[in-house]
Amino acid sequence: MVITSAVTDPEEQTQSLHSTFASRYVRDPIPRFKMPEKCIPKDAAYQIINDELMLDGTPRLNLASFVTTWMEPECDKLIMASLNKNYVDMDEYPVTTELQNRCVNMIAHLYHAPIGEDEAAVGVGTVGSSEAIMLAGLAFKRKWQAKRKAEGKPYDKPNIVTGANVQVCWEKFARYFEVELKEVKLTEGCYVMDPVKAVEMVDENTICVAAILGSTLTGEFEDVKLLNELLTKKNKETGWNTSIHVDAASGGFIAPFLYPDLEWDFRLPLVKSINVSGHKYGLVYPGVGWVVWRSKDDLPEELVFHINYLGSDQPTFTLNFSKGSSQIIAQYYQFIRLGTEGYKNIMENCRENARILREGIEKMGRFNIVSKDVGVPLVAFSLKDSSQHTVFEVSDHLRKFGWIVPAYTMPPDAQHIAVLRVVIREDFSRGLAERLVSDIVKVVDLLDTLPSPLSTKKAHVVAVANNETSEKAKKSALETQKEIALYWKRLVDGKRVGAC
């Protein structure tokens, strides 16, 4: 008697055989803390890991991330072909080094660096904007220290002025390199750094003011031009020489193509360095970032190391040493493949899809749009009424449809505002935007039929209030909103594990 498999499709049959084969080797618990003592066949190892990875979210439906999740097959081939190249071996891989230098020059010209057509720009590729910011911050700190030493003044208490909306890498820089972080607090309705308040916080120990071109929270561009004007005036009054760094991690590949007349880059005299993430709207897989300086004078020579044990004298200015070459090659591919025209078309398409999504959410009448029209193509929105249900519940229920949409509270002093955010990337189509709107409608309709999870908490609040005077028991809508937002923030923080 011949026994036939119930699986008729050849690919499914192969998958079934692999799973059966792998199951022979996982009768014991999967090792999590100690390396297993015996080896297993490669097919079994592959299948075990592949099965676990199936439980990950779908990258294209991860609307929390700014990071690129799709590239063309031709670029994928280049990436696979260069996975075994260590970028730091410049003497062995001189062409890869040349491609990085070309990328730096292209970015510097894109940001109007004051260099000639044939003059080499000052910059470097990094593993992301976090490393780029660390390098730029170190350059500012060393220049400030050198100036203070020459003047015979104390140089042990440097500070940097930012908005409270900065990404966590700025906090890391401040903590790791012993720089005080002076944050301009946010206010309801204004979720970016106020240039006036920022300049007021500048003192003789300020190494630079960091402006954000594309806030992580709302996508909004900070007013770098106004900051430059105010800081120039203060420098003249005080005799200081405080400069600006622009964190263009998210907006650095958007503003030049969608808002070319917006002055935020090296066209402003006080802007000395700019970082940008190649793996965000530079349209490359993670992780690659870039940092460029206005001129050689803005990068202290003492921070550049020279090595010769890889075959020749090689200058290096990175926090990492070994790293892959594939992302740098992929960035160069995107630059020559798309050009100015291609990037402009993609960013315009992202902006249009953001508009469609925003209008669809507005039509529901249940949300306030927090993000601005000018900025990174994303939609940040909050519930008009959070007394019964919250944005955190909306986020949880959207996961049932496959969508990963983050919910979070704003930084101080706007922490009572809780929002949802959808980042529009190249691979987020109009069809997906319309489908997301439809699923959000389903979620809010469902929540209307469910009891509020805050009912127990609210009952307790009412009981306590009844024991107080009627005047004290009455709470404004804003106070209630703050209380609910803080309650959910504590709940979400309690679920977080791991590191950023």
Salt bridges, closest charged atoms under 4 A:
GLU72 OE2 - ARG337 NH2 2.83
GLU98 OE2 - ARG102 NE 3.06
GLU151 OE2 - LYS147 NZ 2.81
GLU151 OE1 - LYS153 NZ 3.61
GLU188 OE1 - HIS416 NE2 3.10
ASP203 OD2 - LYS182 NZ 3.10
GLU204 OE1 - ARG148 NH1 3.34
GLU263 OE2 - LYS225 NZ 3.92
ASP265 OD2 - HIS112 ND1 2.84
ASP265 OD1 - ARG267 NE 2.85
GLU301 OE2 - HIS306 NE2 3.42
GLU302 OE1 - ARG142 NH1 3.01
ASP313 OD2 - HIS306 ND1 3.50
GLU348 OE2 - LYS344 NZ 2.54
GLU352 OE2 - ARG355 NH2 2.34
GLU359 OE2 - ARG355 NH1 2.77
ASP373 OD1 - ARG358 NH2 3.48
GLU393 OE1 - HIS389 ND1 2.85
ASP427 OD2 - ARG60 NE 3.64
ASP427 OD1 - ARG425 NE 3.64
GLU434 OE2 - ARG430 NE 3.19
ASP439 OD2 - ARG435 NE 3.66
ASP439 OD1 - LYS442 NZ 3.79
ASP448 OD1 - ARG366 NH2 2.95
GLU483 OE2 - LYS475 NZ 2.94
ASP493 OD2 - LYS489 NZ 3.11
ASP493 OD1 - ARG496 NH1 2.78
